[in-house]
Amino acid sequence: MDLQILEHRVRVLSLARRGLWLYTHPLLKLLLLPRRSRCKFFSLTETPEDYTIMLDEEGFKELPPSEFMQVVDSTWLVLNVLSNGRSSTSSQAIGVTKIAKSVIAPLAEHNVSVLMLSTYQTDFILVREKDLPVVIHTLAGEFDIYKEVKGESIPVNCDDMSNGFLKPKQAASPTVHPVQSPQNRFCILTVAPDTLPAIATMLIDVLFYSHSPPKEAAPGSQDLDSIRFFAFSLIEGYISIVMDAETQKKFPSDLLLTSSSGELWRMVRIGGQPLGFDECGIVAQIAEPLADADISAYYISTFNFDHALVPEEGIDSIIELLQKRQESGR
């Protein structure tokens, strides 16, 4: 397999709900009018806490600074695993569990913090720009590594990357984070770019006007009744949407494309307190046991918490599996 380092230099930020009014105009431009912007990597995820936005530097210029916006200091680079030399954007995602052993676990062992963004088409791995030498040295034995330069894939000379390379500190044992599973059932969809105007009013309604207070879990419960979660990404012309089954009913079914099986997914929400960006191994502690059990999963990191989407029919056994793994790791 090949590992591609994409051209995008991505910023990650949190937008407070109370400040949404200030950003409605630029967000609508990024969401619905991509030809009016030079942004090629845009992802917006709504959670009960806030809106997490991942976008390239061109898109970041569209957002005015304010007290409502928190921006991670680091610039992030985007990695994509290619199968047989072809980008997986031509078919549905291979799943984060397929790269758990070859990418996620080795990076965690070498003290590299990662963010994940699974879409309908593929899985993106985000690493800090300053960690790129460590990433290349860690993964060069497993992958042929290419860097995207002006749309062309150029082989990376690992020897050149060794200049200034320092052996990373041994990763500390990761904190074991609690997991919860809300009752929502989620679908992972795409739409053809030329049909985006046909669902524009529904997107605006769902993202900006259909708000309700988040429902909390009962004390001691591992389950949330339901949570607010909606993810939209427009990356290099490909659209991916994650929404719960109730929200899906607001959209015309003939415009939403999903897998032939039409399967629904349940969420595993990781973290009791905001996770931060420096800790390593958070994705690995979820992805590795799922990979061992051959369970496919999507994974979306946000500013405060992480979210894995797993097949609906196996949610009880999956939660039990993760809890046992956590107990053994304490």
Disulfide bonds with the S-S distance in Angstrom:
none
